[in-house]
Amino acid sequence: MARRRKRKSKRRQEGRKILENVPQFCLDSGDDKPVTAARKFIQAFNIVPPALLLVRRNEHTTDRYFWAEKGLFGAQYVEENHFLFPSLRCSAEKVGAVQSS
């Protein structure tokens, strides 16, 4: 039986391109849960939104979080709903201008 390819959401692909332009920070979670490690990192280094945090849970798993003015969100949610975040609007306009030219 032939496997069908998973359909790629255009809205999520657009959100992924927008998040590529946001500053990224990589960290290990250590003994904390990944979201707790991300919050501690933000507080310790005074990270200014918007930012993407890549939290390494173990050698195989990395969790992605988006730090916005409204709080900390999962990166996948932000990719799908990037239009809800005002801090990404200027990035979206830059990506749109690059694609049109």
Secondary structure, 3 states (H helix, E strand, C coil): CCCCCCCCCHHHHHHHHHHCCCCEEEEECCCCCHHHHHHHHHHHHCCCCCEEEEEECCCCCEEEEEEECCEEEEHHHHHHCHHHCHHHHHHHHHHHHHHHC
